[in-house]
Amino acid sequence: MGVINGRFTAKMDDPFVVFLIGMRINRPLAIGKWLPTARAMGPMLRELYKHPEKGFLGGEFFFYGRGPALVQYWRSFEDLERFARNPDDPHMPAWQRFNREARSSGAVGIWHETYLVEPGAYEAIYANMPEFGLAKATERVPAIGGRETARRRLMREDRGQT
């Protein structure tokens, strides 16, 4: 993916969800306990990218300290929850397998955080970057005029807030 010179931001006029999810490898030598958890995310992401009608907008994959993590962007909490609870989607069987096989061993941990974001309650900047993050998942626009500063991107000046 090529670098886009200049300053850009993300544009999303509707509410959306930021979902952070990851795993932590607590016992690196217990590969048989944590590897199935690590492998579970691939099929989920393939399903989500293949079926945008499920509400997944996009995401970014990272490694932190002891494991992988993803920042995901969703159209709504209802879409996220529907995917997580649907037995026909890959999350539910993976979650059940984790609870049955890995949870009690302590070799691997999982975590997630969910944030509901209202229009105008987020801001982002990307300078000399490939398409990335929220701008990749929604719409990338130039960071000029009303989008030039963090305060303007958060629409604080228009609302008279400091």
C-alpha positions in Angstrom: 0.0 0.0 0.0 1.5 3.3 -1.1 2.1 6.3 1.1 -0.2 9.2 0.5 1.6 12.5 0.9 -0.1 15.2 2.9 -2.4 15.4 5.9 -5.7 13.5 5.9 -8.3 12.7 8.4 -11.3 10.4 8.7 -14.9 11.3 7.9 -17.8 9.4 9.4 -21.1 11.2 9.8 -22.9 8.4 11.6 -22.3 6.8 15.0 -19.9 3.9 14.9 -18.1 1.4 17.3 -14.5 1.0 18.0 -13.7 -2.5 19.2 -10.3 -3.4 20.5 -9.6 -7.1 20.9 -6.5 -9.1 21.6 -4.9 -12.1 23.3 -2.0 -12.3 25.7 0.4 -15.2 25.6 0.9 -16.0 29.3 3.0 -19.1 28.8 4.9 -18.9 25.6 6.1 -22.6 25.7 2.5 -23.9 26.0 2.1 -23.4 22.2 -0.7 -26.0 22.0 -2.8 -24.0 24.4 -2.5 -20.5 22.8 -2.0 -21.3 19.1 -5.7 -22.3 18.5 -6.7 -18.9 20.0 -4.3 -17.1 17.8 -5.5 -18.9 14.7 -9.1 -18.2 15.4 -9.0 -14.5 14.3 -8.1 -15.2 10.7 -11.3 -17.0 9.8 -13.4 -14.3 11.6 -11.7 -11.5 9.6 -12.0 -13.3 6.3 -15.8 -13.7 7.0 -16.2 -10.1 7.9 -14.3 -8.7 4.9 -16.2 -11.1 2.7 -19.6 -9.9 4.1 -19.6 -6.1 4.7 -23.3 -6.3 5.3 -22.5 -7.7 8.7 -21.5 -4.2 9.8 -17.7 -4.6 10.0 -16.1 -1.4 8.5 -12.5 -2.4 8.7 -9.6 -2.8 11.1 -5.9 -2.8 11.9 -3.8 -5.6 13.3 -1.0 -5.0 15.8 1.4 -6.9 18.0 1.9 -5.6 21.5 4.1 -7.0 24.3 2.8 -10.6 24.6 0.4 -11.0 21.7 -1.7 -9.8 18.8 -4.4 -7.2 18.9 -6.9 -5.6 16.5 -8.6 -2.3 16.3 -11.9 -2.8 14.6 -14.5 -0.4 13.4 -18.1 -1.4 13.3 -21.3 0.3 12.0 -23.1 -0.4 15.3 -22.9 -2.3 18.5 -25.9 -4.4 17.4 -23.9 -5.5 14.3 -20.9 -6.4 16.5 -23.0 -8.3 19.0 -25.0 -10.1 16.3 -21.7 -11.4 14.8 -20.3 -12.4 18.2 -23.5 -14.4 19.2 -24.4 -15.9 15.8 -23.6 -19.7 16.0 -23.3 -19.7 12.2 -20.5 -17.1 12.3 -16.9 -18.1 13.2 -16.8 -16.2 16.5 -19.2 -18.3 18.6 -17.5 -21.7 17.9 -14.0 -20.1 18.6 -15.3 -18.5 21.9 -16.8 -21.8 23.0 -13.6 -23.7 22.2 -11.6 -21.1 24.2 -13.9 -21.5 27.1 -13.7 -25.3 26.9 -10.0 -25.8 26.3 -7.8 -22.8 26.9 -9.5 -20.6 29.6 -8.8 -22.8 32.6 -5.1 -23.4 31.7 -4.1 -19.8 32.1 -1.6 -20.2 29.2 -3.5 -17.6 27.1 -5.7 -14.6 28.0 -8.1 -12.6 25.9 -9.4 -9.1 26.3 -11.6 -6.6 24.5 -12.9 -3.1 24.9 -15.9 -1.5 23.1 -16.4 2.2 22.5 -19.6 3.7 21.1 -18.6 6.9 19.1 -21.1 9.6 18.2 -20.5 11.9 15.2 -18.2 14.7 16.0 -16.8 12.9 19.1 -13.7 11.6 17.4 -10.7 13.0 15.6 -7.9 11.5 13.6 -4.9 12.7 11.7 -2.7 10.8 9.2 0.3 12.5 7.7 2.3 10.9 4.9 0.7 7.5 5.6 -0.9 4.8 3.5 -4.7 4.5 4.1 -4.9 3.4 7.7 -7.3 3.0 10.6 -10.6 4.9 10.7 -9.8 6.7 7.5 -9.3 3.4 5.7 -12.5 1.9 7.3 -14.7 4.9 6.5 -13.7 7.9 4.3 -10.3 9.6 4.0 -10.6 13.3 3.4 -8.0 16.2 3.4 -7.3 17.7 6.8 -8.0 21.3 5.6 -10.4 24.1 6.5 -12.8 22.8 9.1 -10.7 19.7 9.5 -7.3 21.3 9.9 -6.9 21.1 13.7 -7.9 18.5 16.3 -10.3 21.1 17.8 -12.0 21.6 14.4 -12.1 17.9 13.7 -13.9 17.4 17.0 -16.2 20.3 16.0 -15.5 22.1 19.3 -15.3 25.5 17.8 -18.7 25.2 16.2 -20.3 24.2 19.5 -18.5 27.0 21.4 -16.8 24.5 23.7 -13.2 24.7 24.8 
